[in-house]
Amino acid sequence: MPHLIVEYTHNLAPVVRIDALLAGLSAVLIAQDGAFPVGGIRARALCLESYRMADGSSDDAFVHVTLAVARGRSQDVLDRTVSALFDTLTAHFAEPYRRRYLALSLELREFAGAYRSLNNIHQRYNTTAA
């Protein structure tokens, strides 16, 4: 945990630089003083072929990022993380935002109820293991 999911409209594909965006967003999580264990970070992007923006009369575009986390982090950590993620997102799309109609958004979702996970990747980052 956490999951970063980036959805973006197909008309942004030529300018999205998705690998750089995923790296930047992941770096924000890593920089949060251990609040998000590195071995649990999952970042992925979905290019949307089917979508509709506004009234459909223009070549509008959007990028929506969802950060999904398990409960238990302080509100301060969540607020700081969301702000830093959104700053990274807006900086990444600063040039396209100046040139075209583009909506950027970010959502924080905390998993409620049952969530199961099995992940041995944490072992690679556990510096206390013998």
Secondary structure, DSSP 8 states (H G I E B T S, - for coil): --EEEEEEEGGGTTT--HHHHHHHHHHHHHTTTTSS-GGG-EEEEEEESS---TTS-S--EEEEEEEEEES---HHHHHHHHHHHHHHHHHHTHHHHHHS-EEEEEEEEEE-S-------THHHH-TT--
